[in-house]
Amino acid sequence: MRIGSVSITHPITLAPMEEHTNYPFRIVCKQLGASLVCGERVDGSDVAKRDRRALKLLHTTSTEKPVVGQISGHDPHVMAEAARVVAHQGFSIVDLNFECPIRRLIGRGEGGALMANPPVIAKLVAAVVAAVDIPVTLKIRSGPDSEHETAPETARLAELAGASAVDVHARSVAQSYVGGPDWTVVARVKQSVKIPVFGSGGVREATDAIRFLKETGADGVAIGRGCLGNPWIFQQARALYQGGAVVAAPHPYERARVLLQLAEGEFDFYGNHLALKRLPRVACYFAKFLPDFASFRNEVQKVNSFQEFKRLIRQHFVQ
Ligand SMILES: Cc1cc2nc3c(=O)[nH]c(=O)nc-3n(C[C@H](O)[C@H](O)[C@H](O)COP(=O)(O)O)c2cc1C
């Protein structure tokens, strides 16, 4: 499948998630079979100013290509400049976020706030398309709330403005992350445009990903919370999609190996202080299956170095 000039080999992809889809996690998802990975949303105005923290979030290397960098904002000039930075950082695709439900963004008329105004979204898409040579995509919701389904119109206008693909989170902005997704909106978007349509919402198991593709007719599925602590979902869903044998749940050794790779990546990426702060949350996603999870959760809070973490993993995962 092609997204503008970018080819991807199968439709199982990683959805962007703030605080989660950093560079080390994306590498893990890629190695375990995601065809396309996406970095978390970064404020376009910070990116345009080349703010140090924003550029850190937009770190990428050729190892993870093809890779998507995502920005949000409401000013066409600022978004165009931010998109140039994303392209310059080495991302294969720039994605515009019109889905984020957090109050700070909504208050500024950005992210999900724009689902109430599809023509403004189209203008932003056009400005960014004119600014960069890489494909431009957009991430939307079903609409601002359950009464107003603006996704199909938004996708149509964005396609006319030059978007190369659209990704629909099958919940409204008002819903935030609560309540079940309505996959039928993805099917309606698919019927409205010719560009590839991706979707996300409620995929927890590999079989959900396949069901999502079948029921919606979407070209791709983006896996969100279902891959936290379980990046093997990409391998499993890819195998099901390609008609191969069912891939079994990973052995505890494999879980330990991947968790250690991710943790080491985070220590390299963030440095000791921040990596240690993040460690309990990251590790607990992977450790939930342990019979002695409660004691693991307790002990991981006290870890002071990567070496100590390795010892803890050996104790709990490798017996
Ligand atoms: C913690 C968290 C952070 C998220 N951050 C982003 C983000 O930065 N950009 C974005 O487009 N979507 C973001 N999303 C939405 C996901 O990409 C995805 O659409 C959604 O989680 C799909 O639903 P699911 O988790 O039920 O599968 C986030 C979701 C979660 C749970």
The ligand as an ORCA input file, in Angstrom:
! r2SCAN-3c Opt
* xyz 0 1
  C      -2.258      7.742     26.453
  C      -2.699      8.072     25.052
  C      -2.062      9.069     24.350
  C      -2.475      9.397     23.047
  N      -1.790     10.355     22.361
  C      -2.128     10.615     21.075
  C      -1.361     11.534     20.297
  O      -0.352     12.095     20.742
  N      -1.779     11.769     19.029
  C      -2.874     11.145     18.484
  O      -3.204     11.380     17.338
  N      -3.580     10.249     19.195
  C      -3.236      9.971     20.452
  N      -3.935      9.017     21.145
  C      -5.014      8.257     20.483
  C      -4.460      6.961     19.864
  O      -3.612      7.248     18.784
  C      -5.592      6.073     19.338
  O      -6.311      6.737     18.350
  C      -6.537      5.608     20.423
  O      -5.847      5.298     21.613
  C      -7.249      4.396     19.888
  O      -8.009      3.827     20.843
  P      -7.607      2.515     21.698
  O      -6.514      2.930     22.613
  O      -8.898      2.221     22.337
  O      -7.140      1.442     20.741
  C      -3.543      8.690     22.444
  C      -4.177      7.687     23.167
  C      -3.766      7.348     24.441
  C      -4.462      6.242     25.173
*
